[in-house]
Amino acid sequence: MKRRRFLSMLILLMLYGIASFLVDNSILLPSPHSVATKMVQQMNSSSFYLALSSTLLRLMQGYSLSLIAGLLFGYLCAKRAWIDDLFSPIASMLKTIPNISYMIVLLIVLGSENAVLLIIFLICFPIIFESVKSGVRAIPADWLDVLKLYPESSWNRFKSVYVFSILPYFLQASQTALGLGFKVAIMAEVLGQPRYGIGKSMHLSKLYLHMDEIFAWTLWIILFGLVFDGLFEFGTKILRKRWDF
């Protein structure tokens, strides 16, 4: 499988190189060599790490808030019908509002720095919320009946049944939400123009027609997305061995 993936990436790189050669215009389509050179230059620049760390910090803040709120409200709504009746319409509304609407409204109201964090939260929260609620509701009724027969503590019951049921749903949703939140964060930075961030750097590159820099940032985004996926897969394997699901 790894060989096939490597071959696929190699084919894409060759096609990109051929297309760049045929176009022969660095503004329209920079060459692979110029993009790679720009990536090396970025690694030697402090502004690259400042932009990267600023975006990742906003992402982790908004994403962490969505995980906490999604776990809490997802569990409560699954266990209490009246809470679900009150809260589910709000969660459904959050899912249907276009992302661009969040960005425009919040950037105007809150300003770029605070708005990006809240945008990430609003995008990721419904995904986590629905997954946790589905995980709790997927618990078989006979499991809950068996729990009533044994004098287990509340924590042991929660750990042995609820965590076991919620975890597969939660992990899959968390991975999806993280990837989506990363892309949305960069889009919001392009629109909002915070002081530092990947989106701000890409916007400046567009203004000066530095296409090699735009392509370089795009490759960095792809690489970090792959890193996120790899970390999630590694963590999931550990949890699967620990909880046997």
Beta strands, then each sheet from edge to edge (+ up, - down):
end
